[in-house]
Amino acid sequence: MGKRHSPPPAPSGSTELVNLRDALEERYLSYALSTITGRALPDARDGLKPVHRRILYGMQVLRLDPGTAFKKCAKIVGDVMGSFHPHGDQAIYEALVRLAQDFSSRYPLVDGQGNFGNIDGDAAAAYRYTEARMTDIARLLLEGIGEDAIDFRENYSGDQQEPIVLPAALPNLLANGAQGIAVGMATSIPPHNLAELCDAALHMIQHPRASTDDLLAIVPGPDFPTGGIIVEPKDSIAEAYRTGRGSFRLRAGWSREEAGRGTWSVVVSEIPYMVQKSRLIEKIAELLAEKKLPLVGDIRDESAEDVRIVVEPRARTVDPEMMMAQLFRLTELEVRFPLNMNVLVDGVVPRVVSLDEALRQWLDHRREVLLRRSRHRLAEIIRRLELVAGMLIVFLHLDEVIRIIREEDEPKEMLVATFDLTELQVNYILDTRLRSLRRLEEMELRKENDELLEEKGEIERLLGDVAQQWKTVAAQIRELKKKYGPQTKLGRRRTSFASAPVIADSDLAEAMIEREPVTIVVSEKGWIRALKGQVADLTGLQFKGDDRLDVSFFAETTSKILVLSSDGKIFTLDVGKLPGGRGNGEPLRLMADIEEGAAIRAVFPYVPGTRMLVASSDGRGFVAGQDEMIGGTRKGKLLLNVDAPAIAALCVVADGDHVAVVGENHKLLVFPLSQVPEMARGKGVRLQKYREGGISDAKVLRVADGLSWKDPAGRNFSLGGAELSEWIGDRGEAGRPAPRGFPKSNKFV
């Protein structure tokens, strides 16, 4: 083996050897932190990402206040990129455009003039064609920025200062929401109603320990700029706001519009947030072409300034709820909007917060802004009081001051020595014009001095009283709510809440089939067909070979039928898929995976809520609900556990208070139905005891009505309540020989 050589030592001052793993970890971590804190996640205090904050501050520098003239977006983008945000003009312009779109921002921060895109998904015009200025909401975010309300830092080039966070006179994080993807984490915060957030903030000021559950009584959920209906359960919404993670099920707003002569259409007036209308309609049109929307006849876009999508049904008999349920399931008329309140707490630490934590971050920031602005104003007052005191001295010795200024070589030093003035006072006196030194000025200065002293006392009391500080913050919030309350166009809630109707897949399948009456016919050899209409006389019906009629009943094309096989399995069939009555039908085995050796023991219609008595040939059974029998696969469901050689023997409607069981030994037993357990599946309990043979037939009856049966000749027999007492006993007994006239076939029918 060759010798292992260590790397030569690095020449001094030229190259440094670094472990590759350590270098990659260090550099990737730096990149990740830079992306998280400097680009992707919003600050919990002002709810802005750096690019948005820099755009607003850049517009402040350009004096683009509300009411002023618009300026080209190219100028705004260029200044922001050159001074604060060196990440590309398109990234800045796209962020600016989104702030101006009233369908993207709940409370737009930019007032745009020109083509700023639309809800169809069309892009905005190039920035050389569009103009912009700030909105009133944006001015509130910047209010007090020149009064030492927040900290500044150097920009990327070090030649200017930019704000670390804005004063934010409104809870912008929740009001406008935020979207962002960082390295290993993301944020998704929906917009909310500002008036509700103000009420929640006031509640938190009055009740500092208020929880998220308390706030949800005031802020029920998001308020999207495009409206829509939130159909998420309240428990799920509460859990999402409690943990900071979850999602909201958002549906389009729609209404039924009558068109005359019994026709109607559905008009969609609100689409879910961040869904492009053109793409939505294109998707629905594709599904129509692929015949995946059998309930929809046509769709057209009649939108102008407002959204108006008209959906026409295929037939006037279509249920609009069913049609819309199908559209919600297959298109973006229903979306899930994620909630991931991952923000920079205190502008530094990325963390997922709850609703109350997010509001608390903003409230604490507003109190800090109040304190800093108050201290700034207090410093200004103290400085002004010093100047006013100096000017009052001038008025008291006006002639002497003028003489010193005119005659002395060093008037500044002489004024300081003569009147014991400060340097600040002397400089102000020397800079004052002579025409300002009039009698009226002295009176105004004394009045100003008194007012400043009063304001100084108020600010000092405010700085020393925490309760007064929160009272002032609450007053500011009330003013904000008054300006953007629910009575205003911008402030009223747009998104409503509702419970989504529960529509099962089976209901949708039924809606696709035209409802018509049919007669189900099953032969003894297991062939089935559906005759149109309700056919009472089946004597002329033809069967294949020596086959003949076994059972028939009325149903509808939207109904379901249940089939019990001898191995204890129950199968579900859709009547709409059964063969018609022109031929002999088809074998049931082709429609369900019935075992080769199993026989068909019962076929009956599914009626929701109906209970059935199920029994095996060895006399064991139980009561089962038809709702538990329904299945959705060809393989069926196991209903009755049977041990060979026993088989599933019968399944009859359990409508009554007693069970009549007759065995192959011609013995009859009647016992209370309450003695039979109700189960979803199982082996059951012994219904009647046999030495040899097994069960032949069973029937559920009402004792008050008596027991009836038919003989082979078709004659009806019955036993009244008193006559029947001889055969009444308890479940599991052997019973007594059947009464005279009972069929030798041991069948009730």
C-alpha positions in Angstrom: 0.0 0.0 0.0 1.1 3.5 -0.7 1.8 6.0 2.0 -0.9 8.4 3.0 0.3 11.9 2.6 -1.2 14.7 4.6 -2.0 17.9 2.6 0.8 20.4 2.4 0.6 23.4 4.8 -1.2 26.4 3.3 1.1 29.3 2.3 0.9 32.0 4.9 -1.7 34.7 4.0 -3.0 33.1 0.7 -5.2 29.9 1.3 -7.0 28.5 4.2 -8.0 24.8 4.3 -11.6 24.3 5.5 -13.6 21.1 6.0 -16.1 20.9 3.2 -19.0 19.7 5.5 -18.4 22.5 7.9 -18.2 25.1 5.1 -21.4 23.9 3.5 -23.3 23.8 6.8 -22.2 27.3 7.7 -23.0 28.8 4.4 -26.3 27.1 3.9 -27.3 28.1 7.5 -26.5 31.7 6.7 -28.5 31.5 3.5 -31.5 29.9 5.3 -31.5 32.6 8.0 -31.2 35.3 5.4 -34.1 34.0 3.5 -36.2 33.5 6.6 -35.6 36.9 8.3 -34.9 39.0 5.2 -37.3 37.9 2.6 -40.0 35.3 3.2 -41.6 35.6 6.7 -43.5 38.7 7.9 -42.8 40.6 11.0 -45.5 39.9 13.6 -45.6 43.6 14.6 -46.4 45.3 11.3 -47.3 42.2 9.2 -45.0 43.1 6.4 -42.2 41.3 4.6 -39.1 43.4 3.9 -40.0 44.0 0.3 -43.4 45.4 1.2 -41.9 47.6 4.0 -39.3 49.0 1.6 -41.9 49.7 -1.0 -44.0 51.7 1.4 -41.0 53.5 2.9 -39.8 54.3 -0.6 -43.2 55.8 -1.5 -43.0 57.8 1.8 -39.6 59.2 0.7 -41.1 60.1 -2.7 -44.0 61.9 -0.8 -46.7 59.7 -2.5 -49.3 60.4 0.1 -53.0 59.9 -0.5 -54.4 62.8 -2.5 -51.1 63.7 -4.1 -50.3 63.2 -7.8 -49.5 59.7 -9.0 -46.0 58.8 -10.0 -44.8 56.1 -12.5 -44.3 52.7 -10.9 -41.0 52.6 -12.8 -39.8 55.5 -10.6 -41.0 53.8 -7.4 -39.4 50.4 -8.4 -36.2 52.1 -9.4 -35.8 54.1 -6.2 -36.7 51.1 -4.0 -34.3 48.8 -5.8 -31.5 51.4 -5.9 -31.8 52.4 -2.2 -33.3 49.5 -0.2 -34.1 46.2 -2.0 -31.4 45.0 -4.5 -33.3 41.8 -5.5 -34.6 42.7 -9.0 -37.1 45.0 -10.4 -39.7 42.3 -11.3 -39.8 41.0 -7.7 -40.4 44.5 -6.4 -43.1 45.4 -9.1 -45.0 42.1 -8.5 -45.1 42.8 -4.8 -46.3 46.4 -5.5 -49.0 45.2 -7.9 -50.3 42.7 -5.3 -50.6 45.5 -2.7 -52.8 47.4 -5.2 -55.2 44.6 -6.2 -58.4 44.7 -4.3 -59.0 41.0 -5.0 -55.6 40.1 -3.5 -55.4 42.5 -0.6 -58.3 42.8 1.8 -57.2 46.4 2.6 -55.0 47.6 -0.4 -51.9 49.6 0.6 -51.3 51.0 -2.8 -53.6 53.1 -4.9 -52.9 52.1 -8.5 -53.8 53.9 -11.7 -53.6 51.9 -14.9 -53.8 48.1 -15.6 -52.9 46.3 -12.4 -54.3 42.9 -13.6 -57.6 41.3 -12.9 -59.2 38.3 -11.2 -59.1 36.4 -14.5 -55.4 36.0 -13.9 -54.3 38.6 -16.5 -50.9 40.2 -15.6 -50.5 43.9 -14.9 -49.1 46.2 -17.5 -45.4 47.0 -17.5 -44.3 49.4 -14.8 -43.5 52.1 -17.3 -47.3 52.3 -18.0 -48.7 52.2 -14.5 -48.8 54.8 -11.7 -49.3 54.6 -8.0 -49.5 56.3 -4.6 -50.2 55.2 -1.1 -53.7 54.6 0.4 -55.0 55.9 3.7 -54.4 52.4 5.2 -50.7 52.6 4.2 -50.4 56.1 5.8 -51.6 54.5 9.0 -48.8 52.0 8.8 -46.3 54.8 8.5 -47.9 57.2 11.0 -45.3 58.6 13.4 -42.3 57.2 11.5 -40.5 60.6 11.8 -41.1 60.8 15.5 -38.6 58.2 16.6 -41.4 55.6 16.8 -39.2 52.8 15.5 -35.6 51.9 14.9 -33.7 52.4 11.6 -30.7 50.6 10.2 -28.3 51.1 7.4 -29.4 49.9 3.9 -27.5 47.4 1.9 -25.0 50.0 0.7 -24.6 51.8 4.0 -25.4 55.3 2.5 -29.0 55.5 3.8 -31.3 54.5 6.6 -34.3 52.2 6.4 -36.9 51.2 9.0 -36.6 47.9 10.8 -40.4 47.8 11.3 -43.2 50.3 10.7 -45.3 51.9 13.5 -48.3 50.0 12.1 -51.5 51.7 13.5 -53.5 48.7 12.4 -53.0 44.9 12.9 -51.9 44.4 9.3 -50.6 40.9 9.8 -54.1 39.6 10.3 -56.0 42.3 8.4 -54.2 41.6 5.1 -52.7 38.2 5.8 -49.4 37.0 4.4 -47.9 34.3 2.1 -44.3 33.2 2.0 -42.0 30.2 1.5 -38.6 30.2 3.2 -36.0 27.5 3.7 -37.6 24.7 5.6 -40.6 26.7 6.7 -43.5 28.7 5.2 -46.3 31.0 6.2 -49.9 31.3 5.1 -52.1 33.7 7.0 -55.6 34.6 5.6 -57.0 38.1 5.7 -59.4 39.1 8.4 -62.0 41.8 9.1 -60.4 44.9 10.5 -63.4 46.0 12.6 -63.5 42.5 14.3 -59.8 42.6 14.9 -60.2 46.0 16.6 -62.9 44.6 18.9 -60.7 41.6 19.7 -57.8 44.0 20.5 -60.0 46.1 22.8 -61.1 42.9 24.5 -57.5 41.9 25.1 -56.7 45.3 26.6 -59.6 44.9 29.0 -58.9 41.2 29.6 -55.1 40.6 29.3 -55.4 36.9 29.9 -58.0 36.4 27.2 -57.5 33.1 25.2 -58.0 32.3 21.6 -61.4 30.7 22.4 -62.5 34.0 23.9 -61.4 35.9 20.8 -63.2 33.5 18.4 -66.5 34.9 19.7 -65.4 38.2 18.2 -63.3 37.1 15.2 -65.2 34.0 13.9 -62.8 33.4 11.0 -61.1 34.9 7.9 -62.7 37.6 5.7 -61.4 37.2 2.2 -61.5 40.1 -0.3 -63.3 37.9 -2.9 -66.0 36.9 -0.4 -67.1 33.2 -0.5 -68.5 30.9 2.2 -66.5 29.2 4.9 -68.0 25.7 5.5 -65.4 24.5 8.0 -66.8 23.2 11.3 -66.4 25.6 14.2 -64.3 23.1 16.2 -61.9 22.8 13.4 -61.6 26.6 13.1 -61.0 27.0 16.8 -58.3 24.3 16.8 -56.5 26.0 13.8 -56.4 29.4 15.6 -55.4 27.7 18.9 -52.4 25.9 17.3 -51.6 28.4 14.5 -51.9 25.6 12.0 -54.9 24.2 10.0 -57.0 25.0 7.0 -60.4 26.5 6.0 -62.8 25.0 3.6 -63.9 27.8 1.3 -66.7 27.7 -1.2 -67.9 30.0 -3.9 -71.0 32.1 -3.2 -74.0 31.1 -5.4 -77.7 31.6 -5.8 -80.5 30.0 -7.8 -82.0 32.4 -10.5 -85.4 31.6 -12.0 -85.6 32.0 -15.8 -89.3 31.4 -16.4 -91.3 28.4 -17.6 -89.9 26.3 -14.8 -86.3 26.7 -16.0 -83.5 28.0 -13.7 -79.8 28.5 -13.5 -77.1 28.9 -10.8 -75.3 32.3 -10.7 -71.9 32.2 -9.0 -71.2 35.7 -7.7 -68.2 35.1 -5.4 -65.2 32.7 -6.1 -62.7 31.5 -3.6 -59.7 33.6 -2.7 -56.6 33.4 -5.0 -58.6 31.3 -7.7 -58.2 32.7 -11.2 -61.7 33.0 -12.8 -60.5 32.2 -16.4 -58.7 29.0 -15.3 -61.8 28.0 -13.2 -64.2 28.3 -16.2 -61.7 26.6 -18.5 -61.5 23.6 -16.0 -65.3 23.3 -15.8 -65.5 23.4 -19.6 -63.0 20.6 -19.9 -65.0 18.5 -17.4 -68.1 19.1 -19.4 -66.4 18.0 -22.6 -65.2 14.9 -20.9 -68.7 14.2 -19.6 -67.6 14.2 -16.0 -70.4 16.7 -15.0 -73.6 14.9 -16.0 -75.8 17.3 -14.1 -74.4 20.5 -15.8 -75.7 21.5 -19.2 -73.7 24.6 -19.9 -71.5 27.3 -18.3 -70.8 30.9 -19.4 -69.1 33.9 -18.0 -71.2 37.1 -17.8 -68.8 39.0 -15.6 -68.3 42.7 -15.9 -66.9 44.6 -12.9 -68.5 42.0 -10.6 -68.2 38.2 -10.9 -71.1 36.5 -12.6 -70.7 32.9 -13.7 -73.9 31.3 -15.0 -74.2 27.5 -14.7 -77.2 25.9 -16.4 -78.4 22.4 -15.4 -78.9 19.6 -17.9 -82.5 19.3 -17.0 -85.0 21.3 -14.9 -85.5 18.4 -12.6 -81.9 18.5 -11.4 -81.4 19.4 -7.8 -79.3 22.6 -7.6 -77.6 21.4 -4.3 -76.6 18.2 -6.0 -75.2 20.0 -9.1 -73.2 22.4 -7.0 -71.9 19.6 -4.8 -70.6 17.9 -7.9 -68.9 21.2 -9.0 -67.5 21.8 -5.5 -66.0 18.3 -5.5 -64.4 18.5 -9.0 -63.4 22.1 -9.4 -61.9 25.1 -7.6 -65.3 26.4 -6.7 -64.3 24.9 -3.4 -60.7 25.1 -2.0 -58.9 24.5 1.2 -57.0 27.7 2.3 -54.1 26.7 4.6 -53.4 28.5 7.9 -49.8 28.5 9.1 -49.1 31.5 11.3 -45.4 31.3 11.1 -44.0 34.8 11.8 -41.0 36.6 13.1 -41.8 37.2 16.7 -40.3 40.5 17.8 -38.9 40.7 14.3 -36.2 38.1 15.1 -37.4 34.6 16.0 -39.5 32.5 13.5 -42.3 30.8 15.4 -45.9 29.6 14.8 -48.2 31.7 16.9 -51.9 31.5 17.9 -54.5 34.1 17.3 -54.1 35.7 20.7 -50.3 35.7 20.4 -50.5 37.5 17.0 -52.8 40.2 18.4 -50.6 40.5 21.6 -47.5 41.1 19.4 -49.2 44.0 17.7 -50.6 45.5 20.9 -47.2 45.4 22.6 -45.7 47.1 19.5 -48.4 49.8 19.6 -47.6 50.5 23.2 -43.9 50.7 22.5 -44.6 53.1 19.6 -46.7 55.2 21.9 -43.9 55.4 24.5 -41.3 56.3 21.9 -43.4 59.0 20.3 -44.3 60.4 23.7 -40.6 60.6 24.7 -39.8 62.2 21.3 -42.5 64.7 21.8 -41.4 65.4 25.4 -37.8 66.1 24.2 -39.2 68.5 21.6 -41.3 70.3 24.3 -38.3 70.6 26.6 -36.2 72.0 23.8 -39.0 74.4 22.8 -39.5 75.5 26.4 -35.9 76.4 26.6 -36.1 78.5 23.5 -39.3 80.2 24.7 -37.7 81.0 28.0 -34.8 82.7 26.1 -37.2 84.7 23.9 -39.1 85.9 27.0 -35.8 87.2 28.4 -35.2 89.1 25.1 -38.6 90.8 25.4 -37.9 91.9 28.9 -34.5 93.4 27.9 -35.2 94.2 24.2 -33.3 97.4 24.0 -30.2 96.0 25.7 -30.3 92.9 23.5 -30.4 95.1 20.3 -27.6 97.3 21.6 -25.3 94.3 22.3 -26.0 92.8 18.8 -25.3 96.2 17.1 -22.3 97.3 19.1 -20.4 94.4 20.5 -17.8 92.5 18.5 -18.7 89.2 20.1 -22.5 89.5 20.7 -22.9 85.8 21.4 -20.5 85.7 24.3 -21.8 89.0 25.7 -25.5 87.8 25.6 -24.5 84.6 27.4 -22.6 86.5 30.1 -25.2 89.2 30.5 -28.5 87.2 30.6 -27.2 83.8 31.6 -28.5 82.2 28.4 -27.6 78.7 27.0 -25.9 78.3 23.6 -29.1 77.0 22.1 -31.0 80.0 23.3 -28.4 82.5 22.0 -28.3 80.8 18.6 -32.0 81.0 18.3 -32.1 84.7 19.4 -29.4 85.6 16.8 -31.3 83.7 14.1 -34.6 85.5 14.8 -35.6 88.4 12.5 -36.1 91.8 14.1 -39.6 92.1 12.7 -40.7 89.1 14.7 -39.9 91.0 17.9 -43.2 92.7 18.4 -45.5 93.0 21.5 -48.0 90.4 20.2 -45.2 87.8 19.8 -44.5 88.1 23.5 -48.1 87.3 24.4 -48.2 84.4 22.1 -44.9 83.0 23.6 -46.3 83.2 27.1 -49.4 81.4 26.0 -47.3 78.8 24.2 -45.2 78.4 27.3 -48.2 77.6 29.4 -49.6 75.2 26.8 -46.3 73.4 26.5 -46.0 73.1 30.3 -49.5 71.5 30.4 -48.7 69.1 27.6 -45.4 68.2 29.3 -47.2 67.3 32.5 -49.7 65.1 30.6 -46.9 63.3 28.7 -44.9 62.7 31.9 -48.0 61.3 33.6 -48.6 59.1 30.6 -45.1 57.7 30.7 -45.4 56.9 34.3 -48.8 55.2 34.2 -49.2 51.8 32.4 -53.0 51.9 32.7 -53.1 55.3 31.0 -50.9 54.0 28.2 -53.3 51.1 27.4 -56.2 53.6 27.7 -54.5 55.7 25.0 -53.9 52.7 22.8 -57.5 51.7 23.2 -58.6 55.2 22.1 -56.5 54.9 19.0 -58.0 51.5 18.2 -61.6 52.9 18.6 -60.8 55.7 16.2 -59.5 53.1 13.7 -62.7 51.0 14.0 -64.8 54.1 13.5 -63.0 54.8 10.3 -63.1 51.3 8.9 -66.2 49.9 10.8 -68.7 47.4 9.4 -70.9 50.3 8.2 -68.3 51.4 5.7 -67.9 49.8 2.2 -64.3 48.7 2.9 -65.0 47.5 6.4 -68.1 45.4 6.1 -67.6 41.6 6.2 -67.5 39.9 2.8 -67.0 36.2 3.7 -69.9 34.4 5.4 -70.2 31.1 7.3 -72.4 28.1 6.7 -72.7 24.4 7.3 -72.0 22.3 4.2 -74.9 19.9 3.4 -73.9 16.3 3.8 -74.2 14.8 0.3 -72.9 11.2 0.0 -71.4 9.7 -3.1 -74.5 7.6 -3.4 -76.7 10.7 -3.5 -74.6 12.1 -6.3 -74.8 8.9 -8.2 -78.6 8.9 -7.8 -78.8 12.5 -9.0 -77.2 11.4 -12.3 -80.0 8.9 -12.9 -83.5 9.9 -13.9 -85.9 8.8 -11.3 -88.5 6.4 -12.7 -90.6 3.6 -11.2 -89.6 0.0 -12.0 -90.5 -3.5 -11.0 -87.7 -5.8 -9.9 -88.1 -9.4 -11.0 -85.8 -12.2 -9.6 -86.1 -15.8 -10.8 -85.5 -19.0 -8.8 -82.2 -19.5 -10.6 -80.9 -16.0 -9.7 -81.7 -14.0 -12.9 -82.7 -10.4 -12.3 -84.2 -7.7 -14.5 -86.0 -4.3 -14.0 -89.4 -3.8 -15.8 -90.4 -0.3 -16.6 -93.3 1.0 -14.4 -95.1 -0.8 -11.6 -96.2 -4.1 -13.1 -98.7 -5.9 -10.8 -99.6 -8.8 -13.1 -96.5 -10.9 -13.9 -98.4 -14.0 -15.1 -97.4 -13.4 -18.7 -93.7 -13.0 -17.9 -91.3 -15.3 -19.8 -88.4 -17.1 -18.1 -85.4 -19.0 -19.5 -85.9 -22.8 -19.7 -87.6 -24.3 -16.7 -86.8 -21.2 -14.6 -89.7 -19.4 -12.9 -90.5 -16.3 -10.7 -89.1 -16.3 -7.2 -89.6 -12.7 -5.9 -90.7 -9.3 -7.2 -91.2 -5.9 -5.8 -91.5 -2.2 -6.8 -88.6 0.2 -6.8 -87.2 3.2 -8.6 -84.2 3.6 -10.9 -82.4 5.5 -8.1 -83.0 2.8 -5.5 -80.7 0.1 -4.2 -81.4 -3.6 -3.5 -79.8 -6.0 -1.1 -78.9 -9.6 -1.9 -78.2 -12.2 0.8 -76.1 -15.3 -0.2 -76.1 -18.6 1.6 -72.6 -18.0 3.0 -73.9 -15.1 5.0 -72.6 -12.2 2.8 -74.8 -9.3 1.8 -74.4 -7.5 -1.5 -75.6 -4.0 -2.7 -76.8 -3.4 -6.3 -77.9 -0.2 -8.0 -81.3 -0.6 -9.6 -80.2 1.9 -12.3 -77.5 -0.6 -13.5 -79.8 -3.6 -13.7 -80.8 -5.0 -17.2 -84.1 -4.0 -18.7 -87.2 -6.2 -19.0 -87.0 -7.0 -22.8 -85.0 -10.2 -22.3 -84.6 -12.7 -19.5 -82.3 -10.4 -17.5 -78.8 -11.4 -16.3 -77.5 -13.6 -13.5 -76.9 -11.9 -10.2 -73.5 -13.5 -10.1 -72.3 -11.2 -12.9 -73.1 -8.1 -10.8 -71.6 -9.3 -7.5 -68.7 -11.6 -6.5 -70.9 -14.3 -5.1 -68.9 -17.5 -4.2 -69.3 -20.4 -6.7 -70.9 -22.7 -4.2 -73.1 -20.1 -2.5 -76.8 -19.8 -3.3 -79.0 -16.6 -3.3 -81.3 -16.7 -0.3 -83.0 -13.3 -0.3 -83.4 -10.3 -2.5 -85.2 -7.2 -1.1 -85.2 -3.4 -1.6 -83.1 -1.1 0.6 -85.3 1.2 2.8 -83.3 3.5 5.1 -84.0 2.8 8.7 -85.6 -0.6 8.2 -84.6 -3.5 10.5 -84.3 -7.1 9.3 -84.4 -10.5 11.1 -81.5 -12.6 9.8 -81.4 -16.3 10.5 -79.2 -19.3 9.6 -80.5 -22.8 8.8 -79.5 -24.1 12.3 -81.9 -21.7 13.9 -79.5 -18.9 15.1 -80.2 -15.3 14.2 -80.2 -11.6 15.2 -81.7 -8.3 14.1 -79.7 -6.0 11.8 -80.4 -2.6 10.3 -80.4 -2.2 6.5 -78.2 0.9 6.9 -75.5 -1.4 8.3 -75.9 -3.8 5.3 -75.2 -1.2 2.6 -71.8 -1.6 0.9 -70.0 0.0 -2.0 -68.0 -3.0 -3.4 -68.7 -6.0 -5.5 -67.3 -8.3 -2.8 -70.1 -7.4 -0.4 -70.1 -7.5 3.4 -70.1 -10.4 5.8 -73.4 -10.2 7.7 -74.1 -13.6 9.2 -71.3 -16.0 10.5 -72.3 -19.6 9.6 -70.6 -22.9 10.5 -70.9 -25.5 7.8 -73.1 -27.4 7.0 -75.3 -24.5 8.2 -76.1 -21.7 5.7 -77.8 -18.3 5.8 -81.5 -19.3 5.5 -83.7 -16.2 5.5 -83.9 -12.4 6.0 -87.3 -10.9 6.8 -88.5 -7.4 7.8 -88.5 -7.0 11.6 -91.6 -4.9 12.0 -93.5 -6.0 15.0 -93.2 -7.0 18.6 -93.0 -10.9 18.4 -91.1 -13.4 16.3 -92.8 -16.6 14.9 -90.4 -19.3 14.0 -91.4 -22.7 12.4 -88.9 -25.6 12.0 -88.6 -28.3 9.5 -90.1 -30.5 12.3 -93.4 -28.6 11.8 -93.1 -27.1 15.3 -94.1 -23.4 15.8 -92.7 -21.0 18.5 -93.7 -17.4 19.1 -91.5 -15.2 21.4 -90.9 -11.5 22.0 -88.7 -9.7 19.5 -87.0 -7.9 22.4 -85.2 -11.2 23.2 -83.3 -11.0 19.9 -80.2 -8.8 20.0 -79.5 -6.2 17.4 -76.1 -6.5 15.8 -74.3 -5.2 12.7 -72.8 -8.6 12.0 -72.2 -11.9 13.9 -73.5 -15.4 14.5 -76.6 -14.5 16.5 -78.5 -16.4 19.2 -80.6 -19.5 19.2 -84.1 -18.7 18.0 -85.6 -22.3 18.2 -84.3 -25.6 19.5 -84.3 -28.6 17.1 -83.3 -32.3 17.7 -83.1 -32.9 13.9 -83.3 -30.5 10.9 -83.4 -26.8 11.2 -85.3 -23.6 10.6 -87.9 -23.5 7.8 -89.4 -20.0 8.0 -89.7 -17.0 10.4 -92.0 -14.0 10.6 -92.1 -10.8 12.7 -95.7 -10.0 13.8 -97.7 -7.9 16.1 -99.5 -10.2 18.7 -102.5 -7.9 18.8 -103.0 -8.5 15.0 -102.5 -12.2 15.3 -100.6 -14.7 13.1 -101.6 -15.2 9.5 -100.5 -17.5 6.7 -101.5 -18.9 3.3 -102.1 -22.5 2.4 -101.0 -24.0 -1.0 -104.5 -23.1 -2.4 -104.0 -19.4 -1.6 -106.5 -19.3 1.2 -105.7 -17.1 4.2 -105.7 -18.4 7.8 -105.0 -16.6 11.0 -104.8 -17.1 14.8 -106.0 -14.3 17.0 -104.2 -13.1 20.1 -106.0 -15.4 22.6 -105.7 -18.4 20.3 -102.0 -17.7 19.7 -101.1 -17.9 23.4 -100.6 -21.6 23.2 -97.5 -21.1 21.1 -96.1 -18.1 22.9 -92.9 -18.9 24.9 -89.3 -17.8 25.2 -86.5 -17.7 22.7 -84.7 -21.0 22.3 -87.6 -23.3 23.2 -88.6 -26.2 20.9 -92.2 -24.9 20.4 -95.4 -26.9 19.8 -96.8 -28.5 16.6 -98.1 -26.0 14.2 -101.9 -25.4 14.3 -104.4 -27.2 12.0 -104.3 -25.8 8.5 -100.7 -24.7 8.6 -99.0 -25.6 5.3 -96.9 -28.8 5.2 -94.2 -26.8 3.4 -93.7 -25.1 6.8 -93.8 -21.6 5.1 -95.9 -18.7 6.1 -96.5 -17.6 2.5 
